[in-house]
Amino acid sequence: MLLTELNNGDIVSTSTDRTIRLWSKSNSWLTINILNTTRTAKSLTNLNDGNIIAGFDDGSIVILNYTNLNVLKTFKIRYNSVQSIINISNGKLMVGYISGHIEIWDCL
């Protein structure tokens, strides 16, 4: 399971059941949205604008809207499973893969 706190205090979680959940801090931690996927999220972080980045076991990276988990953009990467993502600046991400590759992506 992965967790990240959003700018508004809400929490986003991932699970091996292939879901991403948005939890509302202001609503006694009730789940306010669930995104079911066909793959497992291996990395989770948020961008400066508050949107969420998830990296998956199939090598894809998805940008999600932070208020409703709608998919805004999907990138299919050529390497295997994404193992880690960090937001380094102005929409640039550093992505580490299970293969040992590290790349910098401009997601704007």
C-alpha positions as CSV (number, residue, x, y, z in Angstrom):
1,M,0.0,0.0,0.0
2,L,1.1,3.5,-0.8
3,L,-0.1,6.8,0.7
4,T,0.3,10.4,-0.2
5,E,-1.2,13.5,1.4
6,L,-2.7,16.1,-0.9
7,N,-2.3,19.9,-0.5
8,N,-5.9,20.0,1.0
9,G,-5.1,17.3,3.6
10,D,-7.0,14.5,1.9
11,I,-5.2,11.2,1.4
12,V,-4.7,9.1,-1.7
13,S,-4.0,5.4,-1.2
14,T,-3.2,2.5,-3.5
15,S,-3.6,-1.2,-2.8
16,T,-2.7,-4.6,-4.3
17,D,-6.4,-5.0,-5.1
18,R,-5.7,-2.6,-8.0
19,T,-7.6,0.4,-6.6
20,I,-6.7,4.0,-5.9
21,R,-8.8,5.6,-3.2
22,L,-9.4,9.2,-2.3
23,W,-10.0,9.7,1.5
24,S,-11.6,12.9,2.8
25,K,-10.0,14.4,5.9
26,S,-12.9,16.8,6.4
27,N,-15.4,13.9,6.2
28,S,-14.1,11.7,9.0
29,W,-11.9,9.9,6.5
30,L,-14.7,8.5,4.4
31,T,-13.7,7.3,1.0
32,I,-15.0,9.9,-1.5
33,N,-13.8,8.2,-4.7
34,I,-12.4,4.8,-5.9
35,L,-10.6,4.3,-9.2
36,N,-10.4,0.6,-10.2
37,T,-7.5,-0.2,-12.5
38,T,-6.3,-3.3,-14.4
39,R,-2.8,-2.9,-13.0
40,T,-1.1,-2.3,-9.6
41,A,0.2,1.1,-8.7
42,K,3.8,0.9,-7.5
43,S,4.5,4.6,-6.9
44,L,2.5,7.6,-5.9
45,T,3.2,11.3,-5.6
46,N,1.6,14.6,-6.2
47,L,2.5,17.5,-8.5
48,N,2.8,21.2,-7.6
49,D,-0.7,21.8,-9.0
50,G,-2.1,19.2,-6.6
51,N,-2.8,16.5,-9.2
52,I,-1.6,13.0,-8.5
53,I,1.0,10.9,-10.4
54,A,0.8,7.1,-10.2
55,G,3.3,4.7,-11.7
56,F,2.2,1.2,-12.4
57,D,3.6,-2.4,-12.7
58,D,3.1,-2.3,-16.5
59,G,5.4,0.7,-16.9
60,S,2.7,3.3,-17.4
61,I,2.4,6.6,-15.6
62,V,-1.0,8.3,-15.1
63,I,-1.8,11.8,-14.0
64,L,-5.0,11.9,-11.9
65,N,-7.2,14.8,-10.9
66,Y,-6.9,15.4,-7.2
67,T,-10.6,16.1,-6.6
68,N,-12.2,13.1,-8.3
69,L,-9.4,10.7,-9.5
70,N,-10.3,11.2,-13.2
71,V,-7.5,10.3,-15.5
72,L,-6.1,13.4,-17.1
73,K,-3.1,11.9,-19.0
74,T,-1.5,8.5,-19.5
75,F,2.1,7.8,-20.6
76,K,3.1,4.3,-21.6
77,I,6.8,3.9,-20.9
78,R,9.0,1.4,-22.6
79,Y,10.6,-0.1,-19.5
80,N,9.2,-2.6,-17.0
81,S,7.5,-1.7,-13.7
82,V,7.8,1.8,-12.3
83,Q,9.3,1.6,-8.9
84,S,9.5,5.2,-7.8
85,I,8.5,8.7,-8.9
86,I,9.5,12.0,-7.5
87,N,8.4,15.5,-8.5
88,I,11.6,17.4,-9.1
89,S,10.3,20.7,-10.5
90,N,7.8,22.4,-12.7
91,G,6.1,19.3,-14.0
92,K,9.3,17.3,-14.3
93,L,9.4,13.8,-12.8
94,M,12.3,11.5,-12.0
95,V,11.2,8.0,-12.6
96,G,13.0,4.8,-11.5
97,Y,12.2,1.4,-13.0
98,I,12.6,-2.2,-11.8
99,S,15.1,-2.6,-14.7
100,G,17.5,-0.1,-13.1
101,H,16.8,2.7,-15.6
102,I,16.2,6.2,-14.3
103,E,14.7,8.9,-16.5
104,I,13.4,12.5,-16.2
105,W,10.0,13.1,-17.8
106,D,8.4,16.4,-18.6
107,C,4.7,15.8,-17.9
108,L,3.3,19.3,-18.7
